[in-house]
Amino acid sequence: MSYVRWNDIRAAQVERASGEDAIEAGKQELLATVIGHRLAELRRTRGLTQQQGADRTGVTKGRGQQVEQDGEKSRAGWSAAPVVGPDR
C-alpha cells in the first residue's frame, strides 16, 4: 500500500486553500463555533435557561444567544465565568 506524506503535498494544499491566512481564518472561525456550542452545552448542563445565563453574565438574552452561536467572534468584553464557573 502506498501513501503520501503531508510534507510532500502541503504546499499545494495551502495554495489550493488560498494561502496560510485563509487557513488560519477558517481555523479561527471553526474554533469560535466550537466554543459557542460548548458554552451553550455548559449552560444547559447547569440547568440554566438562556435568560438566566444572560442575567448572570450581565448581558441581554439576545447577546447571550449571539455568543452561543458565534463563540469567540462575539465574546469581546464578555465573560462566561458566571455561567460556566462554580455554582453560586
C-alpha positions as CSV (number, residue, x, y, z in Angstrom):
1,M,0.0,0.0,0.0
2,S,1.4,3.4,-0.9
3,Y,0.9,6.6,1.0
4,V,1.6,10.3,0.6
5,R,3.4,12.3,3.3
6,W,1.8,15.6,4.3
7,N,5.1,17.4,3.9
8,D,5.1,16.3,0.2
9,I,1.7,17.8,-0.6
10,R,1.3,20.6,2.0
11,A,2.4,23.5,-0.3
12,A,-0.1,22.5,-3.0
13,Q,-3.0,22.2,-0.5
14,V,-2.2,25.5,1.2
15,E,-2.2,27.2,-2.3
16,R,-5.5,25.5,-3.1
17,A,-7.0,26.9,0.1
18,S,-5.9,30.4,-0.9
19,G,-2.9,30.6,1.5
20,E,-1.9,30.4,5.1
21,D,-4.0,33.4,6.1
22,A,-7.2,31.8,4.7
23,I,-6.4,28.6,6.5
24,E,-5.9,30.4,9.8
25,A,-9.1,32.4,9.3
26,G,-11.0,29.2,8.7
27,K,-9.4,27.6,11.8
28,Q,-10.4,30.6,14.0
29,E,-14.0,30.5,12.7
30,L,-14.3,26.8,13.4
31,L,-12.8,27.3,16.9
32,A,-15.2,30.2,17.6
33,T,-18.2,28.0,16.7
34,V,-17.0,25.1,18.9
35,I,-16.5,27.5,21.8
36,G,-20.0,28.9,21.4
37,H,-21.5,25.5,21.3
38,R,-19.6,24.4,24.4
39,L,-20.8,27.5,26.3
40,A,-24.4,26.6,25.4
41,E,-23.8,23.0,26.5
42,L,-22.3,24.1,29.8
43,R,-25.2,26.5,30.4
44,R,-27.7,23.7,29.8
45,T,-25.7,21.2,32.0
46,R,-26.1,23.7,34.8
47,G,-29.8,23.8,34.2
48,L,-29.8,27.5,33.3
49,T,-32.2,29.0,30.7
50,Q,-30.7,31.4,28.2
51,Q,-32.3,34.2,30.2
52,Q,-30.7,33.0,33.4
53,G,-27.3,32.7,31.7
54,A,-27.7,36.3,30.3
55,D,-28.7,37.6,33.8
56,R,-25.7,36.0,35.4
57,T,-23.3,37.5,32.8
58,G,-24.9,40.9,32.7
59,V,-25.9,40.8,29.0
60,T,-29.2,40.7,27.2
61,K,-30.7,37.3,26.3
62,G,-30.2,38.2,22.6
63,R,-26.5,38.9,23.2
64,G,-26.1,35.6,25.1
65,Q,-27.7,33.8,22.2
66,Q,-25.3,35.6,19.8
67,V,-22.3,34.5,21.8
68,E,-23.5,30.9,21.9
69,Q,-24.0,30.9,18.2
70,D,-20.8,32.8,17.2
71,G,-18.5,31.9,20.1
72,E,-15.3,34.0,20.5
73,K,-16.2,36.2,17.5
74,S,-18.9,37.8,19.6
75,R,-17.4,37.4,23.0
76,A,-15.3,40.6,23.2
77,G,-15.8,42.3,26.6
78,W,-17.9,39.5,27.9
79,S,-17.1,36.7,30.4
80,A,-18.8,33.4,30.6
81,A,-17.4,32.7,34.1
82,P,-20.7,33.4,35.8
83,V,-22.3,30.7,33.7
84,V,-19.5,28.1,33.5
85,G,-17.8,28.8,36.8
86,P,-18.6,27.3,40.2
87,D,-22.3,27.4,41.2
88,R,-23.3,30.5,43.3
